[in-house]
Amino acid sequence: MIFLDQKSDKPRFMQFTAAWCGPCRVLNPIVDNIKSQKPAEVDFMRIDVDTQSDIAEEFNIRGVPTIILLDKDGKISWRHTGLASEKEIINQIDSLL
């Protein structure tokens, strides 16, 4: 496994996306804004399910956009498929900090 159960010094935010996905394009600027607010606290990753299918398979991604937040121990603390608000995402991140 690439990410699960791997310890890290900070939480990891994984955004599973695809170029053809309309809701993904809506979510991108929301995540970019959050990333600019918390660059030192969280590792942000944007994973294209078409070009990085091995990672998508590891997390059993069946729809995009999907957000997965891993805690410092590599355990999934939050998983959400579909659009999420900036406030909802920040609340989930802050719960791990």
MMTF fields as JSON, N, C-alpha, C and O atoms, coordinates in Angstrom:
{
  "mmtfVersion": "1.0.0",
  "mmtfProducer": "UNKNOWN",
  "numBonds": 387,
  "numAtoms": 388,
  "numGroups": 97,
  "numChains": 1,
  "numModels": 1,
  "chainsPerModel": [1],
  "groupsPerChain": [97],
  "chainIdList": ["A"],
  "bondAtomList": [4, 2, 8, 6, 12, 10, 16, 14, 20, 18, 24, 22, 28, 26, 32, 30, 36, 34, 40, 38, 44, 42, 48, 46, 52, 50, 56, 54, 60, 58, 64, 62, 68, 66, 72, 70, 76, 74, 80, 78, 84, 82, 88, 86, 92, 90, 96, 94, 100, 98, 104, 102, 108, 106, 112, 110, 116, 114, 120, 118, 124, 122, 128, 126, 132, 130, 136, 134, 140, 138, 144, 142, 148, 146, 152, 150, 156, 154, 160, 158, 164, 162, 168, 166, 172, 170, 176, 174, 180, 178, 184, 182, 188, 186, 192, 190, 196, 194, 200, 198, 204, 202, 208, 206, 212, 210, 216, 214, 220, 218, 224, 222, 228, 226, 232, 230, 236, 234, 240, 238, 244, 242, 248, 246, 252, 250, 256, 254, 260, 258, 264, 262, 268, 266, 272, 270, 276, 274, 280, 278, 284, 282, 288, 286, 292, 290, 296, 294, 300, 298, 304, 302, 308, 306, 312, 310, 316, 314, 320, 318, 324, 322, 328, 326, 332, 330, 336, 334, 340, 338, 344, 342, 348, 346, 352, 350, 356, 354, 360, 358, 364, 362, 368, 366, 372, 370, 376, 374, 380, 378, 384, 382],
  "bondOrderList": [1, 1, 1, 1, 1, 1, 1, 1, 1, 1, 1, 1, 1, 1, 1, 1, 1, 1, 1, 1, 1, 1, 1, 1, 1, 1, 1, 1, 1, 1, 1, 1, 1, 1, 1, 1, 1, 1, 1, 1, 1, 1, 1, 1, 1, 1, 1, 1, 1, 1, 1, 1, 1, 1, 1, 1, 1, 1, 1, 1, 1, 1, 1, 1, 1, 1, 1, 1, 1, 1, 1, 1, 1, 1, 1, 1, 1, 1, 1, 1, 1, 1, 1, 1, 1, 1, 1, 1, 1, 1, 1, 1, 1, 1, 1, 1],
  "groupList": [{"groupName": "MET", "atomNameList": ["N", "CA", "C", "O"], "elementList": ["N", "C", "C", "O"], "formalChargeList": [0, 0, 0, 0], "bondAtomList": [1, 0, 2, 1, 3, 2], "bondOrderList": [1, 1, 2], "singleLetterCode": "M", "chemCompType": "L-PEPTIDE LINKING"}, {"groupName": "ILE", "atomNameList": ["N", "CA", "C", "O"], "elementList": ["N", "C", "C", "O"], "formalChargeList": [0, 0, 0, 0], "bondAtomList": [1, 0, 2, 1, 3, 2], "bondOrderList": [1, 1, 2], "singleLetterCode": "I", "chemCompType": "L-PEPTIDE LINKING"}, {"groupName": "PHE", "atomNameList": ["N", "CA", "C", "O"], "elementList": ["N", "C", "C", "O"], "formalChargeList": [0, 0, 0, 0], "bondAtomList": [1, 0, 2, 1, 3, 2], "bondOrderList": [1, 1, 2], "singleLetterCode": "F", "chemCompType": "L-PEPTIDE LINKING"}, {"groupName": "LEU", "atomNameList": ["N", "CA", "C", "O"], "elementList": ["N", "C", "C", "O"], "formalChargeList": [0, 0, 0, 0], "bondAtomList": [1, 0, 2, 1, 3, 2], "bondOrderList": [1, 1, 2], "singleLetterCode": "L", "chemCompType": "L-PEPTIDE LINKING"}, {"groupName": "ASP", "atomNameList": ["N", "CA", "C", "O"], "elementList": ["N", "C", "C", "O"], "formalChargeList": [0, 0, 0, 0], "bondAtomList": [1, 0, 2, 1, 3, 2], "bondOrderList": [1, 1, 2], "singleLetterCode": "D", "chemCompType": "L-PEPTIDE LINKING"}, {"groupName": "GLN", "atomNameList": ["N", "CA", "C", "O"], "elementList": ["N", "C", "C", "O"], "formalChargeList": [0, 0, 0, 0], "bondAtomList": [1, 0, 2, 1, 3, 2], "bondOrderList": [1, 1, 2], "singleLetterCode": "Q", "chemCompType": "L-PEPTIDE LINKING"}, {"groupName": "LYS", "atomNameList": ["N", "CA", "C", "O"], "elementList": ["N", "C", "C", "O"], "formalChargeList": [0, 0, 0, 0], "bondAtomList": [1, 0, 2, 1, 3, 2], "bondOrderList": [1, 1, 2], "singleLetterCode": "K", "chemCompType": "L-PEPTIDE LINKING"}, {"groupName": "SER", "atomNameList": ["N", "CA", "C", "O"], "elementList": ["N", "C", "C", "O"], "formalChargeList": [0, 0, 0, 0], "bondAtomList": [1, 0, 2, 1, 3, 2], "bondOrderList": [1, 1, 2], "singleLetterCode": "S", "chemCompType": "L-PEPTIDE LINKING"}, {"groupName": "PRO", "atomNameList": ["N", "CA", "C", "O"], "elementList": ["N", "C", "C", "O"], "formalChargeList": [0, 0, 0, 0], "bondAtomList": [1, 0, 2, 1, 3, 2], "bondOrderList": [1, 1, 2], "singleLetterCode": "P", "chemCompType": "L-PEPTIDE LINKING"}, {"groupName": "ARG", "atomNameList": ["N", "CA", "C", "O"], "elementList": ["N", "C", "C", "O"], "formalChargeList": [0, 0, 0, 0], "bondAtomList": [1, 0, 2, 1, 3, 2], "bondOrderList": [1, 1, 2], "singleLetterCode": "R", "chemCompType": "L-PEPTIDE LINKING"}, {"groupName": "THR", "atomNameList": ["N", "CA", "C", "O"], "elementList": ["N", "C", "C", "O"], "formalChargeList": [0, 0, 0, 0], "bondAtomList": [1, 0, 2, 1, 3, 2], "bondOrderList": [1, 1, 2], "singleLetterCode": "T", "chemCompType": "L-PEPTIDE LINKING"}, {"groupName": "ALA", "atomNameList": ["N", "CA", "C", "O"], "elementList": ["N", "C", "C", "O"], "formalChargeList": [0, 0, 0, 0], "bondAtomList": [1, 0, 2, 1, 3, 2], "bondOrderList": [1, 1, 2], "singleLetterCode": "A", "chemCompType": "L-PEPTIDE LINKING"}, {"groupName": "TRP", "atomNameList": ["N", "CA", "C", "O"], "elementList": ["N", "C", "C", "O"], "formalChargeList": [0, 0, 0, 0], "bondAtomList": [1, 0, 2, 1, 3, 2], "bondOrderList": [1, 1, 2], "singleLetterCode": "W", "chemCompType": "L-PEPTIDE LINKING"}, {"groupName": "CYS", "atomNameList": ["N", "CA", "C", "O"], "elementList": ["N", "C", "C", "O"], "formalChargeList": [0, 0, 0, 0], "bondAtomList": [1, 0, 2, 1, 3, 2], "bondOrderList": [1, 1, 2], "singleLetterCode": "C", "chemCompType": "L-PEPTIDE LINKING"}, {"groupName": "GLY", "atomNameList": ["N", "CA", "C", "O"], "elementList": ["N", "C", "C", "O"], "formalChargeList": [0, 0, 0, 0], "bondAtomList": [1, 0, 2, 1, 3, 2], "bondOrderList": [1, 1, 2], "singleLetterCode": "G", "chemCompType": "PEPTIDE LINKING"}, {"groupName": "VAL", "atomNameList": ["N", "CA", "C", "O"], "elementList": ["N", "C", "C", "O"], "formalChargeList": [0, 0, 0, 0], "bondAtomList": [1, 0, 2, 1, 3, 2], "bondOrderList": [1, 1, 2], "singleLetterCode": "V", "chemCompType": "L-PEPTIDE LINKING"}, {"groupName": "ASN", "atomNameList": ["N", "CA", "C", "O"], "elementList": ["N", "C", "C", "O"], "formalChargeList": [0, 0, 0, 0], "bondAtomList": [1, 0, 2, 1, 3, 2], "bondOrderList": [1, 1, 2], "singleLetterCode": "N", "chemCompType": "L-PEPTIDE LINKING"}, {"groupName": "GLU", "atomNameList": ["N", "CA", "C", "O"], "elementList": ["N", "C", "C", "O"], "formalChargeList": [0, 0, 0, 0], "bondAtomList": [1, 0, 2, 1, 3, 2], "bondOrderList": [1, 1, 2], "singleLetterCode": "E", "chemCompType": "L-PEPTIDE LINKING"}, {"groupName": "HIS", "atomNameList": ["N", "CA", "C", "O"], "elementList": ["N", "C", "C", "O"], "formalChargeList": [0, 0, 0, 0], "bondAtomList": [1, 0, 2, 1, 3, 2], "bondOrderList": [1, 1, 2], "singleLetterCode": "H", "chemCompType": "L-PEPTIDE LINKING"}],
  "groupTypeList": [0, 1, 2, 3, 4, 5, 6, 7, 4, 6, 8, 9, 2, 0, 5, 2, 10, 11, 11, 12, 13, 14, 8, 13, 9, 15, 3, 16, 8, 1, 15, 4, 16, 1, 6, 7, 5, 6, 8, 11, 17, 15, 4, 2, 0, 9, 1, 4, 15, 4, 10, 5, 7, 4, 1, 11, 17, 17, 2, 16, 1, 9, 14, 15, 8, 10, 1, 1, 3, 3, 4, 6, 4, 14, 6, 1, 7, 12, 9, 18, 10, 14, 3, 11, 7, 17, 6, 17, 1, 1, 16, 5, 1, 4, 7, 3, 3],
  "groupIdList": [1, 2, 3, 4, 5, 6, 7, 8, 9, 10, 11, 12, 13, 14, 15, 16, 17, 18, 19, 20, 21, 22, 23, 24, 25, 26, 27, 28, 29, 30, 31, 32, 33, 34, 35, 36, 37, 38, 39, 40, 41, 42, 43, 44, 45, 46, 47, 48, 49, 50, 51, 52, 53, 54, 55, 56, 57, 58, 59, 60, 61, 62, 63, 64, 65, 66, 67, 68, 69, 70, 71, 72, 73, 74, 75, 76, 77, 78, 79, 80, 81, 82, 83, 84, 85, 86, 87, 88, 89, 90, 91, 92, 93, 94, 95, 96, 97],
  "secStructList": [7, 7, 1, 6, 6, 7, 7, 7, 1, 1, 7, 3, 3, 3, 3, 3, 3, 7, 6, 6, 7, 2, 2, 2, 2, 2, 2, 2, 2, 2, 2, 2, 2, 2, 2, 2, 2, 7, 6, 6, 6, 7, 3, 3, 3, 3, 3, 3, 6, 6, 6, 7, 2, 2, 2, 2, 2, 2, 6, 6, 7, 7, 1, 1, 1, 3, 3, 3, 3, 3, 7, 6, 6, 1, 7, 3, 3, 3, 3, 3, 3, 1, 7, 7, 7, 2, 2, 2, 2, 2, 2, 2, 2, 2, 6, 6, 7],
  "xCoordList": [0.836, 0.0, 0.877, 1.908, 0.443, 1.241, 1.092, 2.087, -0.144, -0.382, -0.963, -0.623, -1.83, -2.501, -1.501, -0.562, -1.723, -0.921, 0.518, 1.342, 0.836, 2.162, 2.097, 1.31, 2.92, 2.936, 3.506, 4.341, 3.029, 3.472, 3.507, 2.852, 4.257, 4.31, 3.121, 2.959, 2.288, 1.079, 0.003, 0.314, -1.261, -2.35, -2.173, -1.513, -2.773, -2.725, -4.132, -5.038, -4.292, -5.563, -5.446, -4.612, -6.273, -6.21, -7.492, -8.592, -7.333, -8.461, -8.379, -7.485, -9.312, -9.364, -10.234, -11.365, -9.702, -10.316, -10.106, -9.393, -10.742, -10.548, -10.77, -11.579, -10.047, -10.135, -11.541, -11.959, -12.261, -13.584, -14.706, -15.869, -14.38, -15.371, -15.721, -14.878, -16.955, -17.404, -17.36, -16.802, -17.928, -17.855, -16.414, -16.141, -15.505, -14.096, -13.551, -12.797, -13.937, -13.465, -14.041, -13.408, -15.218, -15.805, -15.049, -14.823, -14.661, -13.98, -12.537, -12.026, -11.874, -10.453, -10.137, -9.231, -10.841, -10.476, -10.771, -10.102, -11.758, -12.048, -10.85, -10.376, -10.374, -9.232, -7.974, -7.18, -7.79, -6.623, -6.631, -5.578, -7.794, -7.909, -7.558, -6.845, -8.059, -7.74, -6.243, -5.618, -5.686, -4.252, -3.429, -2.407, -3.863, -3.123, -3.231, -2.372, -4.281, -4.466, -3.69, -3.325, -3.435, -2.835, -1.664, -1.6, -0.751, 0.314, 1.263, 1.826, 1.456, 2.416, 1.775, 2.476, 0.45, -0.214, -0.632, -0.774, -0.83, -1.406, -0.677, -0.316, -0.465, 0.036, -1.17, -2.03, -1.239, -2.336, -1.894, -0.81, -2.73, -2.45, -3.688, -4.797, -3.494, -4.579, -4.242, -3.214, -5.099, -4.826, -5.817, -7.027, -5.294, -6.118, -6.387, -5.457, -7.666, -8.009, -7.692, -7.566, -7.561, -7.247, -5.754, -5.361, -4.921, -3.479, -2.797, -1.678, -3.463, -2.908, -3.875, -4.244, -4.266, -5.293, -4.856, -5.706, -3.549, -3.089, -3.465, -3.869, -3.333, -3.707, -5.223, -5.735, -5.941, -7.404, -7.896, -8.855, -7.256, -7.636, -7.343, -8.14, -6.218, -5.867, -6.963, -7.245, -7.579, -8.609, -10.029, -10.998, -10.15, -11.454, -12.345, -13.509, -11.771, -12.495, -13.444, -13.026, -14.728, -15.754, -16.457, -17.241, -16.176, -16.773, -15.882, -15.139, -15.963, -15.184, -16.114, -17.133, -15.784, -14.636, -14.832, -15.942, -13.764, -13.738, -12.585, -11.483, -12.87, -11.871, -11.619, -12.554, -10.353, -9.978, -8.965, -7.994, -9.205, -8.292, -7.679, -8.386, -6.358, -5.638, -5.025, -4.472, -5.129, -4.477, -2.976, -2.49, -2.26, -0.806, -0.375, 0.762, -1.274, -0.972, -1.367, -1.234, -1.854, -2.241, -3.602, -3.912, -4.416, -5.778, -6.748, -6.568, -7.764, -8.772, -9.612, -10.262, -9.59, -10.399, -11.671, -12.651, -11.646, -12.824, -12.767, -11.716, -13.929, -14.049, -15.361, -16.401, -15.298, -16.485, -16.456, -15.449, -17.558, -17.681, -18.693, -19.78, -18.317, -19.154, -18.566, -17.486, -19.291, -18.812, -18.923, -19.822, -18.01, -18.031, -17.717, -16.98, -18.283, -18.046, -16.669, -16.091, -16.178, -14.898, -14.949, -14.012, -16.042, -16.189, -16.159, -15.498, -16.866, -16.894, -15.495, -15.087, -14.774, -13.432, -12.494, -11.74, -12.539, -11.689, -12.01, -11.1, -13.292, -13.663, -13.061, -12.594, -13.078, -12.51, -10.995, -10.435, -10.342, -8.89, -8.56, -7.674, -9.272, -8.995, -9.195, -8.543, -10.082, -10.309, -9.084, -8.963, -8.174, -6.953, -5.74, -4.708, -5.866, -4.704, -4.636, -3.727],
  "yCoordList": [-1.188, 0.0, 1.246, 1.312, 2.2, 3.408, 4.38, 4.92, 4.607, 5.646, 5.129, 5.64, 4.131, 3.682, 3.128, 2.416, 3.471, 3.007, 3.519, 3.038, 4.471, 5.085, 6.35, 7.255, 6.399, 7.562, 8.771, 8.645, 9.947, 11.207, 12.241, 12.07, 13.294, 14.329, 15.273, 16.121, 15.133, 15.949, 15.191, 14.257, 15.588, 14.934, 15.093, 16.021, 14.173, 14.218, 14.349, 13.601, 15.307, 15.587, 15.084, 15.568, 14.123, 13.524, 13.86, 13.514, 14.531, 14.899, 14.053, 14.241, 13.129, 12.294, 12.993, 13.385, 13.146, 13.978, 13.372, 12.382, 13.988, 13.604, 14.839, 15.705, 14.909, 16.061, 16.25, 17.379, 15.165, 15.212, 15.494, 15.585, 15.633, 15.744, 17.202, 17.962, 17.59, 18.955, 19.335, 20.381, 18.525, 18.865, 18.961, 19.724, 18.202, 18.296, 19.682, 20.252, 20.214, 21.559, 22.622, 23.654, 22.384, 23.302, 23.205, 24.215, 21.992, 21.771, 22.27, 22.672, 22.251, 22.62, 23.974, 24.041, 25.063, 26.352, 26.398, 27.121, 25.641, 25.571, 24.954, 25.485, 23.834, 23.156, 24.017, 24.081, 24.673, 25.559, 26.674, 27.038, 27.214, 28.272, 27.74, 28.396, 26.553, 25.951, 25.658, 25.889, 25.158, 24.856, 26.115, 26.055, 27.241, 28.485, 28.957, 29.699, 28.532, 28.907, 28.003, 28.425, 26.765, 25.78, 25.033, 23.806, 25.751, 25.043, 24.26, 23.257, 24.693, 24.024, 22.928, 22.067, 22.956, 22.029, 20.706, 19.698, 20.709, 19.549, 19.32, 20.273, 18.057, 17.714, 17.547, 16.704, 18.334, 18.262, 17.502, 17.743, 16.591, 15.815, 15.811, 15.562, 16.084, 15.985, 14.785, 14.774, 13.794, 12.526, 12.338, 12.272, 12.255, 12.012, 10.514, 9.716, 10.133, 8.706, 8.001, 6.777, 8.74, 8.127, 7.869, 6.85, 8.773, 8.607, 7.989, 7.487, 8.024, 7.444, 6.394, 6.422, 5.48, 4.5, 3.569, 3.043, 3.35, 2.484, 3.058, 2.318, 4.372, 5.012, 5.0, 4.749, 5.27, 5.232, 3.839, 3.712, 2.813, 1.443, 1.152, 0.495, 1.629, 1.408, 1.931, 1.337, 3.047, 3.664, 3.33, 3.904, 2.409, 1.946, 3.114, 3.213, 3.985, 5.155, 4.706, 4.105, 5.004, 4.629, 5.834, 5.686, 7.014, 8.239, 9.419, 9.414, 10.425, 11.64, 12.853, 12.828, 13.888, 14.007, 13.225, 13.143, 12.668, 12.043, 12.665, 12.832, 13.002, 13.564, 12.535, 11.977, 12.299, 11.45, 12.211, 12.757, 12.239, 12.886, 11.796, 11.08, 11.685, 10.707, 11.396, 12.491, 10.746, 11.303, 11.005, 10.427, 11.392, 11.238, 9.771, 9.456, 8.879, 7.448, 6.755, 5.537, 7.528, 6.952, 6.295, 5.496, 6.613, 6.078, 7.09, 8.299, 6.589, 7.476, 8.072, 7.348, 9.391, 10.063, 10.651, 10.894, 10.878, 11.427, 11.036, 11.085, 10.647, 10.317, 10.916, 10.76, 11.605, 12.274, 12.206, 12.54, 11.775, 11.775, 12.842, 12.931, 13.647, 14.754, 16.073, 16.118, 17.135, 18.457, 18.621, 18.069, 19.376, 19.728, 21.211, 21.764, 21.843, 23.275, 23.508, 22.629, 24.708, 25.087, 24.937, 24.426, 25.383, 25.305, 23.855, 23.543, 22.971, 21.565, 20.943, 20.209, 21.241, 20.697, 21.234, 20.466, 22.533, 23.13, 22.543, 22.277, 22.334, 21.737, 20.346, 19.986, 19.566, 18.22, 18.275, 17.499, 19.178, 19.328, 19.785, 19.227, 20.797, 21.335, 20.293, 20.361, 19.34, 18.298, 17.404, 16.717, 17.413, 16.604, 17.394, 16.811, 18.699, 19.536, 19.782, 20.462],
  "zCoordList": [0.0, 0.0, 0.0, 0.669, -0.75, -0.934, 0.236, 0.72, 0.694, 1.693, 2.996, 4.063, 2.935, 4.138, 5.145, 4.79, 6.399, 7.522, 7.509, 8.287, 6.655, 6.683, 7.533, 7.259, 8.548, 9.435, 8.702, 7.807, 9.11, 8.534, 9.651, 10.679, 9.456, 10.482, 10.426, 11.304, 9.403, 9.313, 8.538, 7.799, 8.702, 7.979, 6.467, 5.999, 5.72, 4.261, 3.706, 4.074, 2.819, 2.163, 0.726, -0.04, 0.368, -0.957, -1.712, -1.281, -2.832, -3.68, -4.952, -5.776, -5.099, -6.293, -7.323, -7.032, -8.524, -9.541, -10.925, -11.088, -11.913, -13.317, -14.183, -13.851, -15.289, -16.175, -16.75, -17.006, -16.951, -17.572, -16.568, -16.96, -15.295, -14.214, -13.923, -13.445, -14.208, -13.941, -12.47, -12.137, -11.569, -10.145, -9.627, -8.7, -10.212, -9.818, -10.12, -9.33, -11.263, -11.629, -10.696, -10.472, -10.157, -9.176, -7.852, -7.185, -7.476, -6.202, -6.207, -5.162, -7.354, -7.428, -6.794, -5.964, -7.144, -6.528, -5.024, -4.286, -4.574, -3.136, -2.413, -1.409, -2.937, -2.325, -2.441, -1.502, -3.577, -3.736, -2.7, -2.178, -2.399, -1.396, -0.007, 0.752, 0.319, 1.619, 1.708, 2.743, 0.634, 0.599, 0.862, 1.546, 0.33, 0.544, 1.995, 2.471, 2.696, 4.105, 5.056, 6.154, 4.644, 5.545, 4.89, 4.965, 4.257, 3.528, 4.419, 3.98, 5.663, 6.54, 7.393, 7.924, 7.526, 8.443, 7.802, 8.494, 6.475, 5.794, 4.467, 3.776, 4.122, 2.794, 1.875, 2.13, 0.82, -0.138, -1.379, -1.911, -1.833, -3.039, -3.927, -3.456, -5.195, -6.184, -7.069, -7.746, -7.059, -7.74, -8.872, -8.653, -10.075, -11.267, -11.353, -11.475, -11.289, -11.259, -12.569, -12.591, -13.652, -14.945, -15.099, -15.667, -14.603, -14.775, -13.558, -13.66, -12.42, -11.197, -10.64, -9.466, -11.509, -11.146, -10.023, -9.305, -9.848, -8.764, -7.4, -6.502, -7.246, -5.979, -5.826, -4.735, -6.911, -6.86, -6.469, -5.707, -6.979, -6.626, -5.157, -4.488, -4.654, -3.248, -2.325, -1.284, -2.715, -1.892, -2.356, -1.858, -3.301, -3.771, -4.217, -3.828, -5.038, -5.534, -6.635, -7.625, -6.45, -7.425, -8.048, -8.986, -7.529, -8.061, -7.752, -6.771, -8.59, -8.371, -8.402, -9.092, -7.682, -6.803, -5.5, -4.973, -5.005, -3.682, -2.916, -3.437, -1.664, -0.762, 0.338, 0.913, 0.614, 1.741, 2.569, 2.045, 3.863, 4.796, 5.675, 6.384, 5.616, 6.422, 7.635, 7.525, 8.792, 9.973, 9.922, 8.95, 10.945, 10.954, 10.964, 10.612, 11.363, 11.381, 10.076, 9.955, 9.1, 7.828, 7.844, 6.959, 8.825, 8.918, 8.314, 8.458, 7.646, 7.06, 8.184, 8.937, 8.288, 9.298, 8.687, 9.391, 7.364, 6.686, 5.225, 4.585, 4.712, 3.297, 2.813, 3.452, 1.677, 1.144, -0.377, -1.002, -0.964, -2.422, -2.817, -2.245, -3.805, -4.249, -3.779, -3.19, -4.049, -3.637, -2.133, -1.499, -1.578, -0.165, -0.059, -0.875, 0.951, 1.123, 1.748, 2.388, 1.539, 2.134, 3.65, 4.262, 4.245, 5.7, 6.175, 7.165, 5.481, 5.867, 5.792, 6.692, 4.725, 4.566, 5.661, 6.26, 5.918, 6.953, 8.311, 9.097, 8.608, 9.89, 10.058, 11.139, 8.971, 9.03, 9.218, 9.993, 8.521, 8.672, 10.095, 10.742, 10.574, 11.902, 13.0, 14.041, 12.78, 13.794, 13.98, 14.995, 12.998, 13.094, 13.582, 13.913, 13.625, 13.988, 15.492, 15.966]
}
